Amino acid sequence: MKKTVLSICILSGSLFFSPIQLSEAHVQSNNVYAAETKVLSKTSSSNMSLSLHPDIKTLKEMSNPTHSKDEIISTFGEPADVLRGAMDNNLLWRYDYKNNENYVFTHDLDAIDVDALKSGELEYVIYISFEQDEQTVNSIAIYYIDQDGKFHEYREYADGYVKDLVE
């Protein structure tokens, strides 16, 4: 079984991403393993209800990296995963907007399940990245497939810088 996931790497304020194929040696029971990244907790209550998905424009407007942790939780709920970033060991919150209520992506790294986005099992994946103080939001990234089938990483930083990488 091969699974395409997106490896995320933040270096000097820039984000690089590239799809990688994981072989059966790396995927066991749909679990992806990485030595450098730790999952701090998992919750299922934050996975967005199937019928409440906003459109991408609304979702981008909801995503405000100047918000506090409490405001982020008020907007998106509790995160599905609380992780440590592989590069900087920074705090990351992950949110999944599911189209398939049975979809599960269990992993130990800050990755994107590109196959699930392409197949429509997921509509969006959001990562909230925190500064080293673990209170201040550094950036909010939204991963999605557009109507033309192109993969997007939309990222807004706390300083107001916005980028939309399209693959």
C-alpha positions in Angstrom: 0.0 0.0 0.0 1.4 3.4 -0.9 0.0 6.6 0.4 0.8 10.1 -0.7 1.3 12.6 2.1 2.7 16.1 2.1 5.8 16.7 4.2 5.9 20.2 5.7 9.1 22.0 6.4 9.3 25.5 7.9 12.8 27.0 7.6 13.6 30.7 8.2 10.0 31.7 7.9 9.5 30.0 4.6 7.4 27.0 4.0 8.4 24.2 1.7 6.2 21.3 0.9 6.5 18.3 -1.3 4.4 15.1 -1.7 6.1 11.9 -0.7 5.2 8.3 -1.2 5.2 6.2 1.9 5.7 2.4 1.4 4.3 -0.3 3.6 7.4 -0.1 5.7 6.4 3.4 6.7 2.6 2.9 6.8 1.3 0.4 9.3 -2.5 0.2 9.8 -2.7 3.7 8.2 -0.3 5.1 10.8 2.6 7.2 9.5 5.6 7.3 11.7 8.4 9.9 12.1 11.2 9.8 14.7 11.5 13.6 15.2 7.8 14.6 15.7 5.7 13.9 18.7 1.9 13.8 18.9 0.9 15.5 22.2 -2.8 14.6 22.1 -5.6 13.6 19.8 -9.3 14.5 20.0 -12.1 13.6 17.7 -14.6 16.3 18.7 -12.8 19.0 16.7 -13.3 17.4 13.3 -15.7 19.7 11.7 -19.2 18.5 11.2 -19.8 17.3 7.6 -22.7 19.7 7.1 -21.1 22.8 8.4 -18.2 23.3 6.0 -17.8 27.0 5.0 -16.6 27.8 1.5 -12.9 28.5 1.1 -13.4 32.3 1.0 -15.3 32.2 4.3 -12.7 29.8 5.8 -9.9 32.2 4.8 -11.8 35.1 6.4 -12.2 33.0 9.6 -8.5 32.3 9.8 -6.9 35.1 11.7 -3.4 34.6 12.9 -3.6 37.6 15.3 -6.2 35.7 17.4 -5.3 34.2 20.8 -5.6 30.5 21.5 -9.0 31.0 23.0 -10.2 32.9 20.0 -8.9 30.1 17.7 -10.8 27.5 19.8 -13.9 29.7 19.7 -13.6 29.8 15.9 -12.6 26.2 15.0 -13.2 24.2 18.2 -10.6 22.0 19.8 -7.9 20.7 17.4 -8.1 17.2 16.0 -4.3 16.8 16.7 -1.8 18.7 18.8 1.6 18.1 17.4 5.2 19.2 17.6 6.7 20.4 14.3 9.5 18.3 12.9 11.8 21.2 12.1 11.4 23.6 15.0 9.6 21.5 17.6 7.0 24.3 17.7 3.4 23.7 18.8 1.0 22.8 15.9 -2.8 22.4 16.0 -4.4 20.4 13.2 -8.1 20.6 12.1 -9.7 18.3 9.5 -12.8 19.3 7.6 -14.1 15.8 6.7 -16.5 14.9 3.9 -16.4 11.2 5.0 -17.2 10.7 8.7 -15.2 7.5 8.8 -12.0 9.1 7.5 -9.1 8.8 9.9 -5.5 9.9 9.4 -3.4 8.9 12.3 0.1 10.1 12.1 3.0 11.3 14.2 4.2 14.1 12.0 2.9 17.4 10.6 1.8 16.0 7.2 -1.1 16.4 4.8 -3.0 13.5 3.4 -3.1 14.7 -0.2 -4.9 11.5 -1.4 -7.8 12.2 1.0 -8.0 15.8 -0.3 -7.9 14.7 -3.9 -10.5 11.9 -3.4 -12.8 14.3 -1.5 -12.7 12.5 1.9 -11.3 15.7 3.3 -12.4 19.2 2.1 -9.8 21.2 4.0 -6.9 20.7 6.5 -5.9 23.6 8.7 -2.6 23.9 10.7 -2.2 26.5 13.3 1.5 27.1 14.0 2.6 28.7 17.2 5.7 30.6 18.2 8.1 29.1 20.7 6.1 30.8 23.6 3.3 28.4 22.6 0.7 31.3 23.0 1.3 33.4 20.0 0.1 32.2 16.6 2.8 32.4 13.9 0.6 31.4 11.0 -2.5 29.6 9.8 -2.3 27.3 6.8 -5.2 25.9 4.9 -4.7 23.0 2.5 -7.3 22.2 -0.1 -8.0 21.2 -3.7 -9.6 23.8 -5.9 -12.4 23.3 -8.5 -9.7 22.7 -11.2 -8.1 19.9 -9.1 -5.1 21.9 -8.1 -3.6 21.5 -4.6 -3.4 24.8 -2.6 -1.5 25.8 0.5 -2.9 29.1 1.6 -1.0 30.6 4.5 -1.5 33.8 6.5 1.2 35.0 8.9 0.6 37.1 12.0 2.5 40.0 10.4 -0.1 40.1 7.6 1.9 38.4 4.9 -0.3 36.0 2.8 0.8 33.4 0.3 -1.1 30.9 -1.8 1.1 28.2 -3.2 -0.5 26.2 -6.0 0.8 22.9 -7.2 
